[in-house]
Amino acid sequence: MFAPCTMVCMQSPTRLLHGGAHGRPAVLLTIAMAGWGTIGLFAHGADADPVTIAAWRCVFAAATLAVMSIVIGAFRSSRFTRRAVLVTLAGGAALVANWVLLFAAFDRTTITIATVSYHMEPFLLVAIGALIARRAPSARSVAWLVAGFAGLLLATRFVRFDGLAHDGGSFVGPLAGLGAGLLYAIATLLAKYTDGIHPQVMTLMQCGLGALVLLPFAGMLDWSDSRWGWIAALGIIHTGVLYWILYAAARRLPTTTLAALSFVNPAVAVLTDVLLTGDLPTLEQFIGIAVIVASTLAITLKQEEHNGRTRHDVEVAA
């Protein structure tokens, strides 16, 4: 059932994206973001513990990425320096741990709350970047970070119009989602220091590491039960094929478009949650999600403006 999508995505990124500077890449990235919005649905369909889902996702993803890397010659074009390999593996540890926590979040709370908590990642990225640079973020960025956190409190219903929630157990899921976002932010930052290794090969190495580490603690799949197909889809489609589209499309789109399209993911997650449970988000959750969307866009656009000024200053100096 995966063949049509796989055949499309096995084309070279250049051929896949012919037909407009931003039009087709934007459509393809929208498809990828929408696909990632269904991860919670597939995790529920798998009906397995978080470690088992993450471990076998790594197995199926590694097999898919290995085939793709051979087809496009990614191994031949990669340079494996000691530093790049070590950073790739460190990033892989963060990426795989992020998957375990994300599946744990889906297991302990709704798809909507888990996804919204996870999408605090842009704010965490700003905070970690400021620590690394040893430079405090601007007052405007801090204000948007605080607004985003307030939005998270509303979206996860920690804060309600009738006061604070009292059930401490209900926060395990959101905290797992937040932890997953933190680990993904770390993996994203480490990926900047993997020069020379092709993105597909980098992800293949990381999934291989995840499989080696997690499989001893994972349950075996029941091949006579169709539920293993949900996990296979997470590896083949959500990791192999959709990462392929991301790498191909992201390079051709401006940051503003990337920021806007990133919200297709939580939007689809909310819809799948409604289809799965029949429950609509509350007014507090809608307001919280809207605040997080506005805050993320503000921080992303501010970063692009800063990068644009930096490039201009360099050109003038040159």
C-alpha positions as CSV (number, residue, x, y, z in Angstrom):
1,M,0.0,0.0,0.0
2,F,3.0,2.3,0.2
3,A,4.3,1.7,-3.3
4,P,2.7,4.8,-5.1
5,C,4.0,7.3,-2.6
6,T,7.4,5.6,-2.5
7,M,7.8,5.6,-6.3
8,V,7.0,9.3,-6.5
9,C,9.5,10.1,-3.7
10,M,12.3,7.9,-5.2
11,Q,12.8,10.5,-7.9
12,S,15.7,12.9,-7.5
13,P,14.8,16.0,-5.5
14,T,15.6,18.3,-8.4
15,R,13.1,16.4,-10.7
16,L,10.6,16.2,-8.0
17,L,10.6,20.0,-7.5
18,H,10.5,21.2,-11.1
19,G,7.6,23.4,-11.9
20,G,7.9,26.7,-10.0
21,A,10.3,28.4,-7.6
22,H,8.1,28.0,-4.5
23,G,4.7,26.5,-5.7
24,R,5.5,22.7,-5.9
25,P,8.0,22.7,-2.9
26,A,5.3,24.4,-0.8
27,V,2.7,21.8,-1.9
28,L,5.0,18.9,-1.1
29,L,6.0,20.3,2.3
30,T,2.4,20.8,3.1
31,I,1.8,17.1,2.3
32,A,4.8,16.2,4.6
33,M,3.5,18.4,7.5
34,A,0.0,16.9,7.1
35,G,1.5,13.4,7.2
36,W,3.4,14.2,10.4
37,G,0.2,15.4,11.9
38,T,-1.1,11.8,11.7
39,I,1.7,10.3,13.8
40,G,-0.5,10.3,16.9
41,L,-3.2,8.4,15.0
42,F,-0.6,5.8,13.8
43,A,0.8,5.5,17.3
44,H,-2.7,4.7,18.6
45,G,-3.2,2.2,15.8
46,A,0.0,0.4,16.7
47,D,-1.3,-0.2,20.2
48,A,2.2,-0.9,21.6
49,D,4.4,0.6,24.3
50,P,6.5,3.7,23.4
51,V,9.8,1.8,23.3
52,T,8.5,-0.9,21.0
53,I,7.0,1.7,18.6
54,A,10.2,3.8,18.5
55,A,12.5,0.7,18.1
56,W,10.6,-0.8,15.2
57,R,10.1,2.6,13.6
58,C,13.9,2.9,13.6
59,V,14.2,-0.6,11.9
60,F,11.7,0.2,9.1
61,A,13.1,3.7,8.7
62,A,16.7,2.5,8.4
63,A,15.8,-0.1,5.8
64,T,13.9,2.6,3.7
65,L,16.6,5.2,4.0
66,A,19.3,2.6,3.1
67,V,17.5,1.9,-0.2
68,M,16.9,5.6,-0.9
69,S,20.6,6.5,-0.1
70,I,21.8,3.8,-2.5
71,V,19.4,5.1,-5.3
72,I,20.6,8.7,-5.0
73,G,24.3,7.9,-4.4
74,A,24.2,9.6,-0.9
75,F,26.9,7.3,0.4
76,R,29.3,8.3,-2.3
77,S,28.7,12.0,-1.8
78,S,29.2,11.8,2.0
79,R,32.4,12.6,3.8
80,F,32.7,10.7,7.2
81,T,35.0,12.7,9.5
82,R,35.4,11.6,13.1
83,R,33.7,14.8,14.4
84,A,30.7,14.6,12.0
85,V,30.1,10.9,12.8
86,L,30.3,11.5,16.6
87,V,27.9,14.5,16.4
88,T,25.6,12.5,14.1
89,L,25.4,9.7,16.7
90,A,24.9,12.2,19.5
91,G,22.1,13.8,17.5
92,G,20.7,10.3,16.9
93,A,20.5,9.6,20.6
94,A,18.5,12.8,21.1
95,L,16.3,12.1,18.1
96,V,15.4,8.6,19.1
97,A,14.8,9.5,22.8
98,N,12.6,12.3,21.4
99,W,10.5,9.6,19.6
100,V,10.2,7.5,22.8
101,L,8.9,10.5,24.8
102,L,6.6,11.6,22.0
103,F,4.9,8.2,21.8
104,A,4.7,8.2,25.6
105,A,2.9,11.6,25.4
106,F,0.4,10.1,22.9
107,D,-0.1,7.3,25.3
108,R,-0.8,9.5,28.4
109,T,-2.8,12.4,26.9
110,T,-4.7,13.4,23.8
111,I,-3.1,13.8,20.4
112,T,-3.9,17.5,20.4
113,I,-2.2,18.2,23.8
114,A,0.8,16.0,23.0
115,T,1.3,17.7,19.7
116,V,0.9,21.2,21.0
117,S,3.3,20.5,23.9
118,Y,5.8,19.1,21.3
119,H,5.5,22.2,19.2
120,M,7.1,24.4,21.9
121,E,10.3,23.2,20.3
122,P,11.0,26.6,18.5
123,F,11.0,28.4,21.8
124,L,13.3,25.8,23.3
125,L,15.6,26.2,20.3
126,V,15.8,29.9,20.9
127,A,16.6,29.3,24.6
128,I,19.3,26.7,23.9
129,G,20.8,28.8,21.1
130,A,21.1,31.8,23.5
131,L,22.9,29.6,26.1
132,I,25.3,28.3,23.5
133,A,26.0,31.8,22.2
134,R,26.2,33.1,25.8
135,R,24.0,36.0,24.8
136,A,20.6,36.8,26.2
137,P,17.7,36.8,23.8
138,S,16.1,40.2,23.1
139,A,13.3,41.5,25.2
140,R,10.9,41.0,22.3
141,S,11.9,37.3,22.0
142,V,11.6,36.8,25.8
143,A,8.1,38.4,25.6
144,W,7.0,36.0,22.9
145,L,8.6,33.0,24.8
146,V,6.5,33.9,27.8
147,A,3.4,34.3,25.6
148,G,4.1,30.9,24.0
149,F,4.4,29.3,27.5
150,A,1.2,30.9,28.6
151,G,-0.5,29.5,25.4
152,L,0.9,26.0,26.3
153,L,-0.7,26.3,29.8
154,L,-4.0,27.0,28.2
155,A,-3.7,24.4,25.5
156,T,-2.9,21.7,27.9
157,R,-5.6,22.9,30.3
158,F,-3.2,23.4,33.2
159,V,-4.7,26.8,33.4
160,R,-8.5,27.0,32.9
161,F,-11.0,29.9,33.0
162,D,-12.2,28.4,36.3
163,G,-8.8,28.2,37.9
164,L,-5.8,25.8,38.0
165,A,-6.2,22.1,37.2
166,H,-5.7,19.8,40.2
167,D,-5.0,16.4,38.7
168,G,-1.2,16.2,38.7
169,G,-1.3,12.9,36.8
170,S,-2.8,14.7,33.8
171,F,0.5,16.6,33.3
172,V,2.6,13.5,32.6
173,G,1.6,13.5,28.9
174,P,2.2,17.3,28.3
175,L,5.6,17.0,30.1
176,A,6.6,14.1,27.9
177,G,5.6,16.1,24.8
178,L,7.6,19.1,26.1
179,G,10.6,16.8,26.8
180,A,10.3,15.4,23.3
181,G,10.4,18.9,21.9
182,L,13.5,19.7,23.9
183,L,15.3,16.7,22.6
184,Y,14.3,17.5,19.1
185,A,15.7,21.0,19.5
186,I,19.0,19.5,20.6
187,A,19.0,17.1,17.6
188,T,18.3,20.1,15.3
189,L,21.2,22.1,16.7
190,L,23.6,19.2,16.5
191,A,22.6,18.6,12.9
192,K,24.3,21.9,12.0
193,Y,27.7,20.3,12.9
194,T,27.4,17.3,10.6
195,D,29.0,18.8,7.5
196,G,29.9,16.3,4.9
197,I,27.3,13.7,5.7
198,H,24.3,13.5,3.4
199,P,21.0,14.2,5.3
200,Q,19.6,10.8,4.3
201,V,22.7,9.0,5.4
202,M,22.7,11.0,8.7
203,T,19.2,10.0,9.5
204,L,20.0,6.4,8.5
205,M,22.9,6.3,10.9
206,Q,20.7,7.7,13.7
207,C,17.9,5.2,13.1
208,G,20.4,2.4,13.0
209,L,21.7,3.6,16.4
210,G,18.2,3.7,17.7
211,A,17.4,0.2,16.5
212,L,20.6,-1.2,18.2
213,V,19.9,0.6,21.5
214,L,16.1,0.1,21.8
215,L,15.5,-3.4,20.2
216,P,16.8,-5.3,23.3
217,F,14.1,-3.5,25.4
218,A,11.3,-3.7,22.8
219,G,8.6,-6.2,22.3
220,M,8.4,-8.5,19.3
221,L,6.0,-7.7,16.5
222,D,3.1,-10.1,15.9
223,W,3.4,-10.5,12.1
224,S,0.0,-12.2,12.0
225,D,-1.6,-9.1,13.4
226,S,-2.2,-6.1,11.1
227,R,-1.2,-3.7,13.9
228,W,2.5,-4.0,12.9
229,G,1.6,-2.2,9.7
230,W,1.0,1.0,11.6
231,I,4.5,0.9,13.0
232,A,5.9,0.0,9.5
233,A,4.1,3.1,8.1
234,L,5.8,5.3,10.8
235,G,9.2,4.1,9.6
236,I,8.6,3.9,5.9
237,I,6.3,6.9,5.3
238,H,6.7,9.3,8.3
239,T,10.5,8.9,8.5
240,G,11.7,7.7,5.1
241,V,9.4,9.3,2.5
242,L,8.4,12.4,4.4
243,Y,12.0,13.2,5.5
244,W,12.9,12.9,1.8
245,I,10.3,15.5,0.9
246,L,11.4,17.7,3.8
247,Y,15.1,17.7,2.7
248,A,14.1,18.4,-1.0
249,A,11.6,21.1,-0.3
250,A,13.0,23.0,2.7
251,R,16.1,24.2,0.8
252,R,13.8,26.0,-1.8
253,L,11.5,27.8,0.5
254,P,11.9,31.0,2.6
255,T,11.8,30.8,6.4
256,T,8.4,32.6,6.4
257,T,6.8,29.8,4.3
258,L,8.5,27.1,6.4
259,A,7.1,28.7,9.6
260,A,3.6,29.0,8.2
261,L,3.5,25.5,6.9
262,S,4.8,24.1,10.2
263,F,1.3,24.7,11.6
264,V,-0.3,22.2,9.2
265,N,1.1,19.5,11.5
266,P,-0.8,20.5,14.7
267,A,-3.8,21.4,12.7
268,V,-4.0,17.9,11.2
269,A,-3.3,16.5,14.6
270,V,-6.3,18.3,16.1
271,L,-8.5,17.0,13.3
272,T,-7.3,13.4,13.8
273,D,-7.9,13.7,17.5
274,V,-11.5,14.8,16.8
275,L,-12.0,11.9,14.4
276,L,-10.4,9.5,17.0
277,T,-12.3,10.7,20.1
278,G,-15.1,12.8,18.8
279,D,-14.1,15.5,21.3
280,L,-13.5,19.1,20.1
281,P,-10.8,21.2,21.8
282,T,-12.2,23.5,24.5
283,L,-12.2,27.3,24.2
284,E,-9.1,27.5,26.4
285,Q,-7.3,25.1,24.1
286,F,-8.3,27.0,21.0
287,I,-7.0,30.2,22.5
288,G,-3.8,28.6,23.7
289,I,-3.1,27.1,20.3
290,A,-3.7,30.5,18.7
291,V,-1.2,32.1,21.1
292,I,1.4,29.5,20.4
293,V,0.9,29.9,16.6
294,A,1.3,33.7,16.9
295,S,4.4,33.4,19.2
296,T,6.1,30.9,17.0
297,L,5.5,33.0,13.8
298,A,6.8,36.1,15.6
299,I,10.0,34.4,16.7
300,T,10.6,32.7,13.4
301,L,10.0,35.9,11.4
302,K,12.3,37.9,13.8
303,Q,15.0,35.4,13.2
304,E,14.7,35.6,9.5
305,E,14.8,39.4,9.7
306,H,18.0,39.2,11.8
307,N,19.6,36.8,9.3
308,G,18.7,39.1,6.4
309,R,20.3,42.0,8.2
310,T,23.4,40.0,8.9
311,R,23.8,39.0,5.2
312,H,23.3,42.6,4.1
313,D,25.9,43.9,6.5
314,V,28.4,41.3,5.2
315,E,27.7,42.3,1.6
316,V,28.2,46.0,2.5
317,A,31.4,45.2,4.3
318,A,32.7,43.2,1.3
